[in-house]
Amino acid sequence: MSQSVVHNGTVYLAGQVADDPGADIRTQTRQVLDKIDRLIEEAGSSRNQVLSAQVWLSNIGHFAAMNEIWDAWVPEGHAPARACIEARLAHPDLLVEIGIIAALAD
């Protein structure tokens, strides 16, 4: 599986999960967003270029805490289209997974 694919000026990321599945939702969300930062920058994009996000939560009760970290991460005026869904994730300790589609930087 590729962590990212670039095609026609767009970078598509695989769903990213935390490195520490034992951490709380805020920490896991920060870890996921740090990975996303690295991957989109390696592809030649940035947070300002994120077009769409899919957020999967193991428990929708984590929405407010995840969203607090998300809102601090998204640059003012550059909020992407986003869906947030409750789902069973690949490992029972994972609380959040995020997939991103971003345009390449101009």
All heavy atoms as an XYZ file, in Angstrom:
806
protein
N       0.843     -1.179      0.000
C       0.000      0.000      0.000
C       0.885      1.238      0.000
O       1.848      1.315      0.747
C      -0.896     -0.013      1.228
C      -1.755      1.228      1.355
S      -2.845      1.209      2.778
C      -1.713      1.589      4.091
N       0.539      2.199     -0.811
C       1.259      3.474     -0.837
C       0.691      4.394      0.236
O      -0.518      4.447      0.435
C       1.098      4.146     -2.202
O       1.662      3.355     -3.210
N       1.562      5.123      0.905
C       1.101      6.121      1.874
C       0.572      7.364      1.175
O      -0.287      8.058      1.715
C       2.222      6.486      2.846
C       2.587      5.358      3.783
C       1.408      4.893      4.615
O       0.768      5.671      5.303
N       1.085      3.619      4.509
N       1.105      7.636     -0.040
C       0.601      8.755     -0.829
C       0.805      8.460     -2.304
O       1.738      7.750     -2.682
C       1.302     10.060     -0.446
O       2.662     10.015     -0.791
N      -0.073      9.014     -3.115
C       0.011      8.899     -4.561
C      -0.253     10.288     -5.129
O      -1.198     10.973     -4.711
C      -1.036      7.903     -5.113
C      -1.062      7.923     -6.635
C      -0.772      6.500     -4.581
N       0.589     10.715     -6.069
C       0.397     11.997     -6.744
C      -0.072     11.720     -8.161
O       0.521     10.894     -8.869
C       1.711     12.822     -6.760
C       1.542     14.096     -7.565
C       2.146     13.133     -5.334
N      -1.139     12.416     -8.556
C      -1.670     12.263     -9.907
C      -2.348     13.561    -10.324
O      -3.176     14.098     -9.578
C      -2.686     11.116     -9.953
C      -3.333     10.942    -11.289
N      -2.668     10.429    -12.374
C      -4.583     11.227    -11.703
C      -3.488     10.399    -13.407
N      -4.664     10.882    -13.032
N      -1.976     14.053    -11.496
C      -2.634     15.234    -12.072
C      -2.716     16.415    -11.098
O      -3.771     17.033    -10.960
C      -4.039     14.889    -12.555
C      -4.081     14.540    -14.014
O      -3.066     14.610    -14.706
N      -5.247     14.140    -14.479
N      -1.637     16.704    -10.404
C      -1.609     17.871     -9.526
C      -2.320     17.695     -8.199
O      -2.597     18.665     -7.495
N      -2.609     16.446     -7.845
C      -3.315     16.162     -6.597
C      -2.572     15.063     -5.852
O      -2.079     14.116     -6.468
C      -4.758     15.707     -6.885
O      -5.398     16.688     -7.705
C      -5.556     15.545     -5.609
N      -2.495     15.178     -4.535
C      -1.903     14.130     -3.707
C      -3.016     13.474     -2.884
O      -3.840     14.156     -2.288
C      -0.750     14.648     -2.800
C      -1.209     15.736     -1.858
C      -0.101     13.506     -2.034
N      -3.029     12.167     -2.948
C      -4.007     11.349     -2.236
C      -3.262     10.578     -1.149
O      -2.330      9.840     -1.452
C      -4.666     10.350     -3.185
C      -5.355     10.993     -4.355
C      -4.639     11.340     -5.502
C      -6.720     11.261     -4.318
C      -5.275     11.939     -6.588
C      -7.359     11.863     -5.401
C      -6.625     12.195     -6.532
O      -7.248     12.782     -7.600
N      -3.677     10.749      0.100
C      -3.039     10.022      1.196
C      -3.882      8.826      1.605
O      -5.115      8.915      1.646
C      -2.858     10.915      2.424
C      -1.981     12.141      2.304
C      -1.759     12.745      3.676
C      -0.654     11.835      1.636
N      -3.217      7.748      1.947
C      -3.882      6.626      2.602
C      -4.331      7.096      3.979
O      -3.801      8.075      4.516
C      -2.911      5.457      2.728
N      -5.275      6.396      4.558
C      -5.677      6.717      5.921
C      -4.493      6.602      6.858
O      -3.759      5.613      6.808
N      -4.299      7.609      7.685
C      -3.168      7.655      8.619
C      -3.671      7.414     10.038
O      -4.729      7.938     10.424
C      -2.457      9.004      8.536
C      -1.899      9.313      7.164
C      -0.868      8.304      6.715
O       0.074      8.000      7.438
N      -1.051      7.752      5.518
N      -2.909      6.630     10.785
C      -3.253      6.336     12.178
C      -2.085      6.711     13.080
O      -0.961      6.921     12.625
C      -3.630      4.848     12.368
C      -4.884      4.494     11.582
C      -2.475      3.931     11.995
N      -2.350      6.771     14.359
C      -1.352      7.160     15.358
C      -0.254      6.111     15.490
O      -0.479      4.915     15.283
C      -2.030      7.373     16.714
N       0.928      6.568     15.855
C       2.043      5.664     16.153
C       1.866      5.001     17.513
O       2.388      3.917     17.748
C       3.370      6.429     16.139
C       3.750      6.868     14.742
O       3.466      6.134     13.772
O       4.325      7.967     14.608
N       1.153      5.659     18.422
C       0.926      5.141     19.770
C      -0.559      4.861     19.955
O      -1.310      5.734     20.394
C       1.414      6.150     20.814
C       1.205      5.675     22.240
O       0.760      4.519     22.439
O       1.477      6.464     23.157
N      -1.015      3.651     19.610
C      -2.442      3.356     19.721
C      -2.957      3.348     21.161
O      -4.166      3.364     21.361
C      -2.590      1.976     19.073
C      -1.237      1.425     18.930
C      -0.257      2.542     19.063
N      -2.085      3.382     22.132
C      -2.524      3.432     23.523
C      -2.805      4.840     24.024
O      -3.309      5.015     25.132
N      -2.498      5.844     23.203
C      -2.668      7.242     23.614
C      -4.142      7.646     23.571
O      -4.975      6.976     22.952
C      -1.850      8.151     22.702
N      -4.438      8.789     24.210
C      -5.809      9.305     24.193
C      -6.125      9.914     22.825
O      -5.268     10.045     21.961
C      -6.031     10.314     25.329
C      -5.208     11.588     25.192
O      -4.704     11.903     24.095
O      -5.073     12.299     26.204
N      -7.375     10.297     22.623
C      -7.828     10.788     21.317
C      -7.094     12.056     20.886
O      -6.748     12.206     19.711
C      -9.360     10.988     21.283
C      -9.856     11.375     19.881
C      -9.807     12.031     22.304
C      -9.629     10.335     18.811
N      -6.817     12.962     21.806
C      -6.112     14.195     21.427
C      -4.693     13.874     20.926
O      -4.250     14.402     19.916
C      -6.078     15.172     22.592
C      -7.399     15.856     22.844
C      -7.330     16.805     24.052
N      -8.572     17.519     24.224
C      -9.627     17.051     24.890
N      -9.576     15.854     25.463
N     -10.726     17.766     24.993
N      -4.001     13.019     21.659
C      -2.637     12.646     21.274
C      -2.639     11.880     19.960
O      -1.817     12.157     19.076
C      -1.976     11.817     22.385
O      -1.971     12.592     23.595
C      -0.557     11.425     22.024
N      -3.549     10.939     19.813
C      -3.618     10.201     18.551
C      -3.915     11.140     17.382
O      -3.302     11.019     16.318
C      -4.670      9.089     18.616
C      -4.226      7.901     19.424
C      -5.086      6.673     19.192
O      -5.629      6.477     18.109
N      -5.201      5.836     20.219
N      -4.818     12.087     17.574
C      -5.141     13.026     16.498
C      -3.919     13.860     16.136
O      -3.620     14.045     14.950
C      -6.328     13.931     16.891
O      -7.461     13.104     17.211
C      -6.688     14.882     15.766
N      -3.181     14.354     17.131
C      -1.951     15.117     16.853
C      -0.943     14.276     16.075
O      -0.322     14.754     15.132
C      -1.314     15.602     18.158
C      -1.939     16.831     18.735
C      -1.150     17.355     19.948
N      -2.029     18.124     20.802
C      -2.632     17.677     21.900
N      -2.420     16.449     22.330
N      -3.423     18.458     22.595
N      -0.758     13.017     16.494
C       0.185     12.141     15.806
C      -0.225     11.920     14.350
O       0.618     11.952     13.447
C       0.288     10.792     16.526
C       0.997     10.870     17.846
C       1.040      9.536     18.583
O       0.559      8.509     18.090
N       1.622      9.552     19.779
N      -1.507     11.722     14.108
C      -1.994     11.523     12.743
C      -1.760     12.784     11.913
O      -1.272     12.713     10.781
C      -3.490     11.139     12.752
C      -4.073     11.184     11.349
C      -3.685      9.763     13.381
N      -2.078     13.937     12.462
C      -1.906     15.188     11.715
C      -0.428     15.491     11.465
O      -0.081     16.042     10.413
C      -2.612     16.339     12.433
C      -4.144     16.194     12.460
C      -4.762     17.282     13.334
C      -4.747     16.196     11.069
N       0.443     15.111     12.384
C       1.889     15.259     12.144
C       2.329     14.405     10.957
O       3.118     14.838     10.116
C       2.696     14.865     13.386
C       2.605     15.880     14.514
O       2.144     17.018     14.276
O       3.003     15.525     15.646
N       1.819     13.177     10.873
C       2.130     12.311      9.737
C       1.613     12.926      8.440
O       2.289     12.908      7.412
C       1.489     10.929      9.919
C       2.177     10.029     10.885
C       1.376      8.734     10.951
C       2.227      7.563     11.308
N       1.420      6.324     11.363
N       0.402     13.448      8.488
C      -0.189     14.075      7.299
C       0.655     15.261      6.863
O       0.933     15.415      5.666
C      -1.654     14.464      7.572
C      -2.505     13.193      7.652
C      -2.173     15.440      6.517
C      -3.917     13.412      8.155
N       1.073     16.098      7.803
C       1.954     17.224      7.462
C       3.181     16.743      6.701
O       3.539     17.290      5.659
C       2.424     17.963      8.725
C       1.426     18.964      9.256
O       0.591     19.465      8.474
O       1.501     19.265     10.460
N       3.834     15.722      7.228
C       5.055     15.208      6.610
C       4.778     14.684      5.202
O       5.492     15.007      4.254
C       5.667     14.118      7.485
C       6.971     13.553      6.935
C       7.556     12.452      7.811
N       6.627     11.399      8.165
C       6.300     10.377      7.368
N       6.812     10.287      6.161
N       5.462      9.447      7.774
N       3.732     13.903      5.055
C       3.433     13.300      3.760
C       3.027     14.325      2.705
O       3.471     14.240      1.555
C       2.336     12.240      3.914
C       2.768     10.956      4.609
C       1.553     10.130      5.014
C       3.703     10.153      3.722
N       2.216     15.305      3.086
C       1.803     16.282      2.068
C       2.966     17.209      1.712
O       3.097     17.605      0.555
C       0.520     17.063      2.443
C       0.654     17.842      3.731
C      -0.679     16.142      2.465
C      -0.576     18.672      4.099
N       3.813     17.522      2.689
C       4.992     18.347      2.382
C       5.956     17.591      1.469
O       6.502     18.173      0.534
C       5.674     18.793      3.671
C       4.885     19.865      4.396
C       5.439     20.202      5.774
O       6.591     19.823      6.084
O       4.706     20.844      6.549
N       6.167     16.289      1.727
C       7.028     15.484      0.863
C       6.498     15.447     -0.571
O       7.272     15.379     -1.523
C       7.139     14.050      1.392
C       8.017     13.913      2.602
C       7.999     12.508      3.188
O       7.338     11.599      2.613
O       8.638     12.306      4.238
N       5.181     15.522     -0.720
C       4.557     15.475     -2.045
C       4.553     16.835     -2.735
O       4.230     16.929     -3.907
C       3.130     14.945     -1.930
N       4.884     17.902     -1.991
C       4.889     19.242     -2.569
C       3.616     20.019     -2.318
O       3.255     20.910     -3.093
N       2.940     19.712     -1.224
C       1.703     20.408     -0.879
C       1.814     20.959      0.540
O       2.890     20.952      1.137
C       0.508     19.451     -1.006
O      -0.708     20.154     -0.893
N       0.694     21.437      1.077
C       0.674     21.996      2.431
C      -0.738     21.947      2.989
O      -1.688     21.636      2.268
C       1.158     23.448      2.411
O       0.171     24.274      1.809
N      -0.861     22.288      4.245
C      -2.183     22.359      4.886
C      -3.124     23.296      4.131
O      -4.325     23.069      4.097
C      -2.065     22.890      6.313
C      -1.394     21.991      7.266
C      -1.375     22.643      8.632
N      -0.407     21.989      9.494
C      -0.178     22.335     10.734
N      -0.839     23.351     11.265
N       0.716     21.695     11.453
N      -2.588     24.362      3.574
C      -3.420     25.325      2.849
C      -4.031     24.734      1.584
O      -4.951     25.324      1.022
C      -2.601     26.560      2.451
C      -2.199     27.402      3.629
O      -2.692     27.232      4.739
N      -1.285     28.328      3.410
N      -3.499     23.613      1.121
C      -3.937     23.008     -0.138
C      -4.841     21.792      0.074
O      -5.232     21.149     -0.894
C      -2.718     22.573     -0.949
C      -1.723     23.683     -1.255
C      -2.308     24.759     -2.145
O      -2.685     25.817     -1.682
N      -2.396     24.457     -3.419
N      -5.169     21.468      1.324
C      -6.017     20.300      1.578
C      -7.424     20.591      1.058
O      -8.033     21.602      1.393
C      -6.034     19.937      3.079
C      -7.037     18.822      3.353
C      -4.638     19.519      3.537
N      -7.906     19.684      0.213
C      -9.217     19.841     -0.415
C     -10.311     19.077      0.304
O     -11.451     19.531      0.390
C      -9.162     19.342     -1.865
C      -8.109     19.970     -2.766
C      -8.030     19.210     -4.077
C      -8.416     21.434     -2.980
N      -9.953     17.895      0.796
C     -10.947     16.999      1.364
C     -10.312     16.144      2.449
O      -9.136     15.792      2.354
C     -11.498     16.098      0.248
O     -12.393     15.142      0.741
N     -11.107     15.807      3.447
C     -10.646     14.931      4.526
C     -11.751     13.960      4.900
O     -12.930     14.323      4.921
C     -10.241     15.744      5.751
N     -11.340     12.745      5.175
C     -12.226     11.721      5.729
C     -11.680     11.379      7.104
O     -10.504     11.020      7.226
C     -12.216     10.465      4.855
C     -12.688     10.692      3.443
C     -14.195     10.855      3.371
O     -14.940     10.195      4.088
N     -14.647     11.739      2.521
N     -12.502     11.512      8.122
C     -12.096     11.202      9.492
C     -12.950     10.034      9.971
O     -14.181     10.098      9.906
C     -12.300     12.417     10.433
C     -11.904     12.062     11.861
C     -11.541     13.632      9.930
N     -12.273      8.983     10.411
C     -12.966      7.834     10.977
C     -12.633      7.781     12.463
O     -11.468      7.786     12.846
C     -12.509      6.541     10.301
C     -12.828      6.510      8.835
C     -14.025      6.149      8.260
C     -11.955      6.850      7.762
N     -13.922      6.259      6.893
C     -12.662      6.679      6.556
C     -10.630      7.285      7.696
C     -12.100      6.917      5.308
C     -10.069      7.528      6.454
C     -10.806      7.341      5.282
N     -13.666      7.732     13.286
C     -13.516      7.639     14.740
C     -14.054      6.295     15.214
O     -15.121      5.852     14.754
C     -14.300      8.753     15.441
C     -13.834     10.185     15.203
C     -14.820     11.170     15.807
C     -12.448     10.388     15.781
N     -13.343      5.664     16.132
C     -13.815      4.390     16.678
C     -15.059      4.595     17.542
O     -15.850      3.676     17.718
C     -12.717      3.713     17.495
O     -12.410      4.501     18.631
N     -15.221      5.817     18.033
C     -16.373      6.161     18.871
C     -16.718      7.619     18.581
O     -15.887      8.499     18.833
C     -16.023      5.955     20.341
C     -17.159      6.280     21.282
O     -18.015      7.107     21.005
N     -17.162      5.623     22.434
N     -17.901      7.879     18.085
C     -18.279      9.247     17.729
C     -18.290     10.155     18.965
O     -18.215     11.372     18.837
C     -19.629      9.274     16.970
C     -19.778     10.542     16.130
C     -20.798      9.072     17.917
C     -18.855     10.648     14.964
N     -18.269      9.561     20.142
C     -18.155     10.337     21.379
C     -16.830     11.076     21.486
O     -16.697     11.998     22.287
N     -15.842     10.701     20.666
C     -14.547     11.381     20.635
C     -14.552     12.611     19.720
O     -13.533     13.282     19.592
C     -13.443     10.432     20.142
C     -13.155      9.297     21.051
N     -12.807      9.443     22.372
C     -13.156      7.956     20.818
C     -12.609      8.268     22.913
N     -12.816      7.342     21.987
N     -15.685     12.888     19.091
C     -15.733     13.945     18.081
C     -15.231     15.295     18.608
O     -14.387     15.926     17.977
C     -17.150     14.102     17.518
C     -17.252     15.187     16.492
C     -16.898     14.951     15.176
C     -17.676     16.461     16.850
C     -16.973     15.959     14.227
C     -17.751     17.473     15.907
C     -17.399     17.220     14.595
N     -15.735     15.753     19.727
C     -15.376     17.088     20.236
C     -13.877     17.208     20.509
O     -13.250     18.207     20.130
C     -16.181     17.424     21.493
N     -13.293     16.205     21.140
C     -11.856     16.242     21.449
C     -11.019     16.190     20.178
O     -10.044     16.934     20.031
C     -11.486     15.102     22.385
N     -11.386     15.321     19.224
C     -10.677     15.261     17.951
C     -10.804     16.590     17.227
O      -9.833     17.135     16.703
C     -11.254     14.129     17.077
C     -10.661     14.018     15.677
S     -11.273     15.210     14.435
C     -13.024     14.875     14.412
N     -12.009     17.130     17.195
C     -12.277     18.361     16.457
C     -11.517     19.555     17.030
O     -11.119     20.453     16.290
C     -13.779     18.633     16.424
C     -14.170     19.460     15.238
O     -13.806     19.162     14.112
N     -14.914     20.524     15.502
N     -11.289     19.565     18.326
C     -10.491     20.623     18.965
C      -9.069     20.646     18.378
O      -8.538     21.705     18.033
C     -10.449     20.370     20.471
C      -9.548     21.262     21.265
C      -9.454     20.792     22.709
O     -10.497     20.413     23.292
O      -8.329     20.803     23.250
N      -8.466     19.469     18.245
C      -7.116     19.366     17.679
C      -7.156     19.681     16.189
O      -6.293     20.406     15.667
C      -6.525     17.965     17.936
C      -6.535     17.618     19.432
C      -5.129     17.838     17.332
C      -5.840     18.626     20.331
N      -8.146     19.169     15.491
C      -8.312     19.427     14.053
C      -8.418     20.925     13.783
O      -7.739     21.460     12.914
C      -9.555     18.699     13.537
C      -9.913     19.057     12.133
C     -10.758     20.056     11.739
C      -9.419     18.473     10.940
N     -10.830     20.114     10.368
C     -10.006     19.152      9.860
C      -8.539     17.432     10.671
C      -9.741     18.824      8.531
C      -8.280     17.113      9.359
C      -8.869     17.789      8.301
N      -9.297     21.598     14.526
C      -9.509     23.037     14.303
C      -8.232     23.849     14.510
O      -7.999     24.822     13.798
C     -10.610     23.574     15.215
C     -12.010     23.185     14.754
O     -12.176     22.748     13.589
O     -12.950     23.303     15.574
N      -7.401     23.436     15.456
C      -6.128     24.131     15.688
C      -5.139     23.860     14.553
O      -4.261     24.682     14.291
C      -5.529     23.695     17.027
N      -5.286     22.742     13.863
C      -4.377     22.341     12.779
C      -4.729     23.017     11.455
O      -3.853     23.378     10.682
C      -4.422     20.819     12.633
C      -3.558     20.246     11.563
C      -2.210     20.024     11.633
C      -3.964     19.798     10.268
N      -1.763     19.457     10.455
C      -2.825     19.313      9.607
C      -5.198     19.760      9.603
C      -2.867     18.787      8.318
C      -5.238     19.238      8.318
C      -4.085     18.765      7.689
N      -6.015     23.198     11.182
C      -6.461     23.749      9.896
C      -6.173     25.251      9.849
O      -6.579     25.995     10.734
C      -7.969     23.492      9.686
C      -8.489     24.210      8.448
C      -8.254     22.009      9.605
N      -5.478     25.711      8.790
C      -5.201     27.147      8.672
C      -6.491     27.949      8.464
O      -7.400     27.496      7.753
C      -4.311     27.250      7.426
C      -3.787     25.878      7.185
C      -4.831     24.943      7.724
N      -6.543     29.112      9.081
C      -7.699     30.002      8.939
C      -8.003     30.233      7.453
O      -7.107     30.527      6.665
C      -7.392     31.346      9.617
C      -8.483     32.361      9.489
C      -9.293     32.525     10.747
O      -8.824     32.089     11.814
O     -10.377     33.086     10.660
N      -9.265     30.049      7.094
C      -9.689     30.290      5.723
C      -9.392     29.156      4.759
O      -9.625     29.285      3.559
N      -8.885     28.022      5.266
C      -8.521     26.905      4.390
C      -9.129     25.588      4.862
O      -8.544     24.523      4.645
C      -7.000     26.769      4.297
C      -6.348     27.932      3.648
N      -6.278     28.091      2.284
C      -5.765     29.032      4.182
C      -5.667     29.227      2.003
N      -5.349     29.812      3.145
N     -10.298     25.641      5.466
C     -10.944     24.413      5.936
C     -11.409     23.591      4.732
O     -12.122     24.095      3.872
C     -12.128     24.739      6.834
N     -10.997     22.330      4.659
C     -11.416     21.479      3.535
C     -12.828     20.940      3.752
O     -13.364     20.999      4.861
C     -10.402     20.333      3.590
C     -10.086     20.210      5.045
C     -10.085     21.637      5.565
N     -13.402     20.382      2.687
C     -14.619     19.599      2.843
C     -14.239     18.393      3.701
O     -13.144     17.852      3.558
C     -15.125     19.152      1.475
N     -15.121     18.001      4.622
C     -14.746     16.926      5.544
C     -15.949     16.086      5.910
O     -17.048     16.605      6.092
C     -14.141     17.522      6.818
C     -13.561     16.480      7.758
C     -13.085     17.088      9.047
N     -14.184     17.165      9.987
C     -14.057     17.584     11.245
N     -12.886     17.980     11.696
N     -15.096     17.637     12.032
N     -15.724     14.796      6.030
C     -16.716     13.878      6.575
C     -16.118     13.256      7.823
O     -14.911     13.025      7.898
C     -17.062     12.792      5.565
N     -16.952     12.995      8.817
C     -16.497     12.341     10.047
C     -17.480     11.213     10.347
O     -18.678     11.448     10.488
C     -16.443     13.345     11.196
S     -15.688     12.662     12.679
N     -16.930     10.007     10.425
C     -17.754      8.812     10.497
C     -17.283      7.928     11.641
O     -16.086      7.782     11.868
C     -17.617      8.028      9.171
C     -18.019      8.923      8.000
C     -18.406      6.733      9.180
C     -17.325      8.594      6.721
N     -18.223      7.311     12.357
C     -17.856      6.301     13.339
C     -17.658      4.975     12.614
O     -18.483      4.577     11.788
C     -18.947      6.153     14.394
C     -18.601      5.133     15.468
C     -19.674      5.013     16.519
O     -20.717      4.397     16.223
O     -19.479      5.546     17.616
N     -16.541      4.301     12.899
C     -16.232      3.038     12.233
C     -15.342      2.171     13.113
O     -14.608      2.686     13.954
C     -15.513      3.313     10.912
N     -15.383      0.883     12.893
C     -14.450     -0.021     13.555
C     -13.120      0.087     12.808
O     -13.064     -0.121     11.596
C     -14.950     -1.457     13.513
C     -14.079     -2.365     14.342
C     -14.564     -3.789     14.410
N     -15.996     -3.907     14.219
C     -16.616     -5.041     13.972
N     -15.946     -6.152     13.887
N     -17.920     -5.074     13.800
N     -12.060      0.445     13.501
C     -10.750      0.622     12.883
C      -9.953     -0.681     12.928
O     -10.363     -1.651     13.558
C     -10.007      1.778     13.557
C     -10.751      3.129     13.511
C      -9.941      4.218     14.193
C     -11.099      3.524     12.093
N      -8.815     -0.709     12.252
C      -8.040     -1.932     12.059
C      -7.516     -2.549     13.356
O      -7.261     -3.746     13.412
C      -6.874     -1.665     11.110
N      -7.322     -1.747     14.379
C      -6.817     -2.233     15.674
C      -7.734     -1.667     16.752
O      -8.097     -0.493     16.694
C      -5.374     -1.761     15.876
C      -4.719     -2.348     17.077
N      -4.933     -1.860     18.343
C      -3.858     -3.391     17.210
C      -4.230     -2.559     19.213
N      -3.570     -3.506     18.540
N      -8.097     -2.448     17.752
C      -9.055     -1.968     18.757
C      -8.597     -0.755     19.569
O      -9.434     -0.035     20.113
C      -9.280     -3.178     19.670
C      -8.294     -4.201     19.284
C      -7.709     -3.837     17.967
N      -7.281     -0.503     19.654
C      -6.799      0.650     20.409
C      -6.728      1.930     19.578
O      -6.499      3.006     20.130
C      -5.424      0.366     21.008
C      -5.485     -0.688     22.110
O      -6.564     -0.853     22.725
O      -4.464     -1.346     22.353
N      -6.885      1.817     18.269
C      -6.883      3.018     17.432
C      -8.195      3.754     17.615
O      -9.269      3.155     17.583
C      -6.690      2.654     15.960
C      -5.311      2.126     15.597
C      -5.302      1.615     14.158
C      -4.254      3.201     15.788
N      -8.094      5.065     17.807
C      -9.278      5.889     18.046
C      -9.645      6.751     16.853
O     -10.795      7.168     16.733
C      -9.037      6.782     19.272
C      -8.661      6.051     20.567
C      -8.377      7.058     21.674
C      -9.752      5.065     20.972
N      -8.665      7.031     15.973
C      -8.909      7.932     14.843
C      -8.036      7.533     13.664
O      -6.896      7.091     13.844
C      -8.653      9.412     15.243
C      -7.227      9.642     15.697
C      -9.036     10.372     14.140
N      -8.585      7.687     12.474
C      -7.857      7.522     11.226
C      -8.304      8.653     10.320
O      -9.493      8.997     10.279
C      -8.166      6.173     10.594
C      -7.427      5.921      9.305
C      -7.570      4.485      8.800
O      -7.974      3.600      9.577
O      -7.260      4.268      7.603
N      -7.361      9.258      9.592
C      -7.681     10.392      8.726
C      -7.053     10.178      7.366
O      -5.858      9.880      7.266
C      -7.199     11.734      9.323
C      -7.809     11.968     10.704
C      -7.540     12.902      8.373
C      -7.291     13.200     11.445
N      -7.856     10.366      6.315
C      -7.388     10.349      4.938
C      -7.547     11.740      4.339
O      -8.513     12.434      4.651
N      -6.612     12.141      3.518
C      -6.561     13.514      2.979
C      -6.381     13.462      1.470
O      -5.644     12.629      0.945
C      -5.366     14.279      3.591
C      -5.548     14.503      5.100
C      -5.080     15.581      2.869
C      -6.558     15.547      5.481
N      -7.004     14.433      0.788
C      -6.724     14.729     -0.613
C      -6.335     16.194     -0.650
O      -7.024     17.048     -0.092
C      -7.952     14.493     -1.505
C      -8.378     13.014     -1.447
C      -7.666     14.920     -2.948
C      -9.708     12.728     -2.134
N      -5.196     16.483     -1.296
C      -4.690     17.864     -1.341
C      -4.185     18.192     -2.743
O      -3.677     17.320     -3.458
C      -3.559     18.065     -0.338
N      -4.315     19.449     -3.108
C      -3.737     19.932     -4.360
C      -2.255     20.157     -4.140
O      -1.816     20.456     -3.024
C      -4.406     21.237     -4.772
N      -1.470     20.003     -5.195
C      -0.064     20.355     -5.088
C       0.062     21.860     -5.019
O      -0.743     22.589     -5.603
C       0.723     19.802     -6.281
C       0.770     18.272     -6.353
C       1.585     17.843     -7.554
C       1.325     17.665     -5.084
N       1.062     22.342     -4.281
C       1.269     23.781     -4.123
C       1.573     24.414     -5.478
O       2.188     23.797     -6.351
C       2.414     24.036     -3.139
N       1.131     25.636     -5.631
C       1.369     26.372     -6.889
C       2.818     26.740     -7.060
O       3.551     26.966     -6.191
C       0.525     27.651     -6.911
C      -0.960     27.320     -6.883
O      -1.350     26.281     -7.441
O      -1.715     28.118     -6.309
